[in-house]
Amino acid sequence: MDLRAIAMGLVFALIWSSAFSSARIIVADASPLFSLALRFLISGLIGVAIARAMGQSWRLTRNQWRATILFGICQNALYLGLNFYAMQTVEASVAAIIASTMPLLVALAGWLLLGERIRPLGIVGLLAGFVGVALIMGSRINAGVDLFGVLLCGIGALALTFATLAVRGATSGGNFMMVVGLQMLIGSAVLFLAAPVFESIHIHATLPFVLAFTYTTLFPGLLATFIWFLLLDRIGPIRAATFHFLNPVFGVTIAAILLGEKLGPLDAVGVLITTLGILAVQLSREPGQRSNAST
């Protein structure tokens, strides 16, 4: 994994992890699904406008459209929609921790369904990351976390796993920003339909809500998603997914700083184990990466 890919992954993980705290602020003053649909509508329109200004076309190939629709539904409507809904009762740090289990699910699906090989060190790293996440979650469950909210976050992680594997077809052709904008508009349409069914729609435009909504729309919404697409195209979904293991590191820390959520000893141990798991996964990829670069 080259330095540029590592830098992209770190920036993505930092911005993406911050979205859990900003989402927690948003759902305190607005109905989660409707506010997320509105965010995707704004982000999507901005993304498409930027893409057109860059000369990108919305005439995607059939495979690109299929993957873009799947990503819009699974990543935006299901993964983020379920997380937003869950964070009415679940802490931002808990949602970030559950999301970090996604790389293990991606690697497992790639191995079982797509025939992709994983080196032993990579398997150890992924398992270590899962153990670290389990340590953190154990303390939260003992503290009385809302299990229904945890279940929603878990289903969201499965949806994100599917979206990460399905997005390969959407990254070809170079229309990265256009794909970002279109998949957000697709997610927005689905959420606008779901919002009146599952919630009572309301928005209280407080200053924290306005600031959190603006930040989430521009940074996690547009910038982080654009970086994610570039990263998928550069190193593939299995390697890119390992950066989601940084979610406990950044997600728990940001939630502790911004929201005052508790950061205990088990959290610190879990973060350390997870970080070592990431390192093991990355080191296991280096030989293959070098050989690919030489061909």
KANORRA-V911999 format. One record per pair of residues at least 4 apart in sequence whose C-alpha atoms are under 8 Angstrom apart, sorted by the first residue. I is the first residue (numbers start at 1). GAP is how many residues later the second one is. If there is no record, write none. Layout:
i-><I:I>
gap-><GAP:GAP>
//
This chain:
i-><1:1:1:1:1:1:1:2:3:4:5:5:5:5:6:7:8:8:8:9:9:9:9:9:10:10:11:11:12:12:12:12:12:13:13:13:13:13:13:14:14:14:14:15:15:15:15:16:16:16:16:17:17:17:17:17:17:18:18:18:18:18:18:19:19:19:20:20:20:20:20:20:20:21:21:21:21:21:21:21:21:22:22:22:22:22:23:23:23:23:23:23:23:24:24:24:24:24:24:25:25:25:25:26:26:26:26:26:26:26:27:27:27:27:27:27:27:28:29:29:29:29:29:29:30:30:30:30:30:30:31:31:31:31:31:31:32:32:32:32:32:33:33:33:33:33:33:33:33:33:34:34:34:34:34:35:35:36:36:36:36:36:37:37:37:37:37:37:37:38:38:39:39:39:39:39:39:40:40:40:40:40:40:40:41:41:41:41:42:42:43:43:43:43:43:43:43:44:44:44:44:44:44:44:45:45:45:46:46:47:47:47:47:47:47:47:48:48:48:48:48:48:49:50:50:50:51:51:51:51:51:51:51:52:52:52:56:56:56:57:57:58:58:58:60:60:61:62:63:63:63:64:64:64:64:64:65:65:66:66:66:67:67:67:67:67:67:68:68:68:68:68:68:69:69:69:70:70:70:70:70:71:71:71:71:71:71:71:72:72:72:72:72:72:72:72:73:73:73:73:73:73:74:74:74:74:74:74:75:75:75:75:75:75:76:76:76:76:76:76:77:77:77:77:77:77:78:78:78:78:79:79:79:79:79:79:79:79:80:80:81:81:82:82:82:82:82:83:83:83:83:83:84:85:86:86:86:86:86:86:87:87:87:87:89:89:90:90:90:90:90:90:91:91:92:92:92:92:93:93:93:93:93:93:94:94:94:94:94:95:95:95:96:96:96:96:96:97:97:97:97:97:97:97:97:98:98:98:98:98:98:99:99:99:99:99:99:100:100:100:100:100:100:101:101:101:101:101:101:101:102:102:102:102:102:102:102:103:103:103:103:103:103:103:103:103:104:104:104:104:105:105:105:106:106:106:106:106:106:106:106:107:107:107:108:109:109:110:110:110:110:111:111:111:111:112:118:118:119:119:119:120:120:121:121:121:121:121:122:122:122:122:122:122:122:123:123:124:124:124:124:125:125:125:125:125:125:125:126:126:126:126:127:127:128:128:128:128:128:129:129:129:129:129:129:129:129:130:130:131:131:131:131:132:132:132:132:132:132:132:133:133:133:133:133:134:134:135:135:135:135:135:136:136:136:136:136:137:138:139:139:140:140:141:141:145:146:147:148:149:150:151:152:153:154:155:156:157:158:159:160:161:162:163:164:164:164:165:167:168:168:168:168:168:170:171:171:171:171:171:171:171:172:175:176:176:176:176:177:177:178:179:180:180:180:180:180:181:181:182:183:184:185:186:187:188:189:190:191:192:193:194:195:195:195:196:196:204:205:205:206:207:208:209:210:211:212:213:214:215:215:216:216:217:217:218:218:219:219:220:220:221:222:223:224:225:226:227:228:229:230:231:231:231:232:232:232:235:235:236:237:238:239:239:239:240:241:242:242:242:242:243:243:245:245:245:245:246:246:246:246:246:247:247:248:248:248:248:249:249:249:250:251:252:252:252:253:253:254:254:255:255:255:256:256:256:256:257:263:263:264:265:266:267:268:269:270:271:272:273:274:275:276:277:278:279:280:281:282:285:286:287:288:289:290:291>
gap-><4:5:234:281:284:285:288:4:4:4:4:226:229:230:4:4:4:219:223:4:219:222:231:234:4:233:4:213:4:212:213:215:216:4:230:231:233:234:237:4:233:236:237:4:204:205:209:4:204:208:231:4:79:230:233:234:237:4:202:232:233:236:237:4:197:201:4:72:73:75:76:231:235:4:71:72:230:233:234:237:238:4:190:191:193:194:4:61:64:69:189:190:193:4:60:63:64:67:68:4:183:184:187:4:6:9:182:183:186:187:4:5:8:57:58:60:61:60:173:174:175:176:177:180:4:5:171:172:173:174:4:168:169:170:171:172:4:49:52:53:56:4:48:51:52:158:159:161:162:166:4:157:158:161:167:4:168:4:45:48:152:155:4:150:151:152:153:154:155:4:150:4:149:174:177:178:182:4:144:145:147:148:177:181:4:143:144:147:4:175:4:138:141:174:175:178:179:4:136:137:138:139:140:141:4:136:140:4:135:4:130:131:133:134:135:175:4:129:130:132:133:134:4:4:127:128:4:5:6:124:126:127:130:4:5:126:119:121:122:118:121:117:120:121:4:5:4:4:4:106:107:4:105:106:107:108:4:105:4:103:104:4:99:100:101:102:103:4:99:102:111:114:115:4:114:117:4:5:93:96:97:4:5:92:93:95:96:112:4:5:110:111:112:113:114:115:4:5:110:113:114:117:4:5:85:86:88:89:4:5:81:84:85:88:4:5:107:108:111:112:4:5:110:111:113:114:4:78:81:82:4:74:76:77:78:79:80:81:4:76:4:110:4:70:71:73:74:4:12:69:70:73:4:64:4:62:63:64:66:67:4:5:8:62:57:60:4:5:55:56:59:60:4:170:4:159:160:163:4:155:158:159:162:168:4:43:46:56:158:4:55:58:4:151:152:155:156:4:36:39:40:150:151:154:155:4:35:52:55:56:59:54:55:57:58:145:148:33:144:145:146:147:148:4:28:29:32:56:143:144:4:55:56:58:59:139:142:4:23:58:135:138:139:140:141:142:4:22:23:26:4:53:56:4:55:56:58:59:131:132:135:4:11:131:4:4:5:4:5:6:128:4:5:6:7:4:4:5:4:165:166:4:164:4:159:160:162:163:4:158:159:160:161:162:163:4:158:4:153:156:157:4:151:152:153:154:155:156:4:151:152:155:4:150:4:145:146:148:149:4:116:144:145:146:147:148:149:4:144:4:139:142:143:4:137:138:139:140:141:142:4:115:137:138:141:4:136:4:131:132:134:135:4:130:131:134:135:4:4:4:127:4:5:4:6:5:4:4:4:4:4:4:4:4:4:4:4:4:4:4:4:4:4:4:4:73:77:72:4:4:64:65:68:69:9:4:5:8:58:59:61:62:61:4:4:50:53:54:4:49:4:4:4:42:45:46:49:4:41:4:4:4:4:4:4:4:4:4:4:4:4:4:4:5:6:4:5:5:4:5:4:4:4:4:4:4:4:4:4:4:5:4:5:4:5:4:5:4:5:4:5:4:4:4:4:4:4:4:4:4:4:4:5:9:4:5:8:4:5:4:4:4:4:43:46:4:4:4:36:39:40:4:35:4:29:30:33:4:5:28:29:32:4:5:4:5:23:26:4:22:26:4:4:4:9:11:4:10:4:5:4:5:6:4:5:6:7:4:4:5:4:4:4:4:4:4:4:4:4:4:4:4:4:4:4:4:4:4:4:4:4:4:4:4:4:4>
//
